[in-house]
Amino acid sequence: MDAFVVLQVGCVIGAFALCGVPFGLIIALRMNGVDVRELGSGNIGMTNVARSVGASAAALTFGCDVGKGLLSMWLTRLAMSLCLPAGLSFEPSSEGFAVLTTVYAACVFGHIFSPYLGFHGGKGVAVGFGAALGLHWPSALLMMLCFDLVAFPSRYVSAGSIVGSLSLPIILGVLFQATPWSLVPVAIACCTVIWAHRTNIVKLVHGQERKFTVKKKAEPKRPDAPTIRRDTKKDEEDE
């Protein structure tokens, strides 16, 4: 088998394995002793961690998910630079870039279909951004801009994620003239991210999607504060 193909397969498998590490689940368990799969949306990503655990855990989850995507792409670039002939280019119109896009897809699939969680996982947004930084950082920043323009005004992270995912193959193809065959893995990965948001899309259409919130720490009760009896039945009805 050609050395180029062997290296590509190895990088794809390595990226899938690394990006399958469920940092959101691990961080929530370590910091608060909770399994985020049993809280909120049941997702292991930053948004559910923020709602279920808090801002610190969410920020750490986001950083780790972005980091594992970026690290996978950086290691792929390093391996290809060391093992393949000098002069290999990673520009969007090159053969090297086409290899990078297959590894990009492996990063996203590893997170969404984590091999450590029975091929269930997150929705691939943060890891997709990190991997995009390693793939082609100008496109990644433009993708993040598309996300911000939707998510911040609306406070719907899911809507921003969908728009951001849709924008990446368009940005690479239109602005940076990436070759059609190199765009195929990116397009498949981005469509998979959108598929992972299918329940969010239904909720957005029906006006039932939750806006982004962060779990606040409970304030300590004052010793002299009166005890307030909760009406459990009413609380359940309100929820």
N, C-alpha and C positions, 0 to 999 in steps of 0.2 A: 504493500500500500504506500502511496506517495507520502513523503514526510509532511508535506503541507496539510494533507487531509488528516493525518494522525494528530498533528498539533491542534488543528481546528476542533476535532472531536474531543480531545483532552480538555481544551479550554471550555468547550460547551458543557461538558460533564462537571468540571470543576466549578463553573459559574452557577450551574443549577444547584449543586450541593451547598455552596457557600451562601447563596441567596435564599436557600430554603430554611436557614436558621431563623426560628421565630422569636426575634428579639423582643417584640411587644409582649408576648406571653411570658418570656423569661424575666423581663424587667418588672412587669406588674406583680409577678409572684415574689420576686426578691424585695421589692420596695413596699408592697402592701399586702402580700400574702393572698392575692386574689387571682382567680383564673378568668381572664377577660373574655374567654369563650363562653362563659356563663353569665356575662353581664352585658347590658345594652344591646348592641347589634350582634354581639358574639364575634366580632372581627378582632384580629390581633394587631391591627394597624394603629397609627397615631391618633386618629379621631376617636376611636372607641376607648383607647387608653386614656385620652384626655378627659373624656366624660366619666369614665369609671374609676380612674386612679388619681389623676391630677396633672398639672402643667409640667412639673419636673419629669415625671415618668414619660409623658408624651413627647417632650423635647428630646429626651434620651432615646426614645424609640425612633423618632424621626431621624436623629443623627446616625444611629446604628443602621437603619434601613437604607438611608442614602449612602452611608459609608460602605456597606457590603456590595452595593451595585457599582460604586466607583472603584473599589478595590478589585473587583472581578475584572473590570475593563482595563484597569491599569496593569494587572498581572498578565492579561492577555497581550497587551501591547508590548510588555517587557519580554515575554516568552517569544513572541513573533520576531521582535527585533534581534534577539540573541540567537535564535535557531534558524532563521531564514536569511536569504541573501541580503547583503547591504543594499541600501537604496529603496527598500520596501516603503511604499507610501501608504498613509492612512487617510488621505484626502477623500472626500465623498465620491469622486469619480474613479477611485482605484480599486484593485482587487483586494488589497488589504482591508479596505473599509467594508467590503462585502463580508469578509470573515468577522469583523467586529460586530456587524449587525446580527449575525447568527448568535453570537455570545450575548448581545444585548437582549435578544428574545429569551435566551436561556435564563438570564437574570430575572426577568419578569415572571417566566413560568415557574422558576424555582420558588419564588415568594408566594405566588397564587396557589401553586400545587406543591406545597412543602412536603418533601419525602419523609420528614420527621413527624408530621401530623396526619398521616394517612392520606397524603396528597390533597389536603385542605390547607388554606392559609389566608393571607390578606388579599388586598385588591390591587397591589402592584404599583401604587402611585409614587411613594417615596423611593422605592428601589428603582423604579423606572427613571425617575429624575436623576438619581445618582449614577445609574448606568449611562444615561444620556450625556452626563457631564464627561464621562470617560469616552463616550463614542464621538461626540462633537460638541464641545462646550458652548459655542455660540448658539447652536440650535437648542441646547438645553435651557439656556437663559431666556430665549424667546418663548420656549414652551412654558417656562415658569411665569413669564409675563402674561401669557394667555390665561393661565390658571388664576393668577392674582386678579386680573381684570374682571373675572367672573365670581371667584370665591369671596373676595373681600367685601364688595358691595352687597352681595346677596347673603353672605354667611352660609352658603351651601357648599361645603367642601366637595360633595359628590358632583355637583354641576361643574365646578372648576376643574375637577379631575377628568371629567369626560371631555371637556373642551380642550384641556391641555393635551390629553392623549391623542385626540383627533388632529391637533395642530402639528405634532412632531413629524410624521411622514410628509405632510404638506410643506413644512418649513425646509426639510432636507431636500425634497425634490424640486421645489420652485425656487427657493432662494440660493441653494448651494449645489444644484444640479447633480444630486446623487443619482447613480445609475438605477434603472428600474429594478434589476435583480437584487440590488442591495437594499432596496426599500421594502421588498416583500417580507422579510423577517420582522422589520420594524412595524409594518402595517398589521401583520398577524398578532404581534405582541400588543399593540395598541387596541386592536379589536377585542383581544382577550381581557384587557383592563376594563373596557366598556362592558363586556359581558359580565364581568365580576360585579359591576354596578347595576345589574339588571333590576334588582329589587328597589334600588334607589331611584332609578328612572321611573318606575311605576309610581313611587311615592311622590316624586317631583311633579309628574303629570296630574296627580290627584290632589296636590297641595298638602301632602301629609309628611313630607320630608322634614326631619329635625334640623334646625340650624346648629352651627358649631357652638358648643359650650365646653367649659372646663370645670371639672369637679372642684368645688371649693372645700378647703379644710374646715371641719366643724369647729366652731368657737367653743372654748372651754366654758362650762357652766359655772356661774358665780355661786359661791356657797350660800348666799342669802337669797338667791333667785327662787321664786315660787315654782313648785312642780306643776306642770301643765299636763293634764290627762288628755291623751289623744283619743279622738273618736275613730277607732280603727276602721269601722265600717265606712265612714264618710271618706276617710283617706283613700280606701280602696276604690271607692266610686270616683273620686277626683282623678286618680291615676288612670 
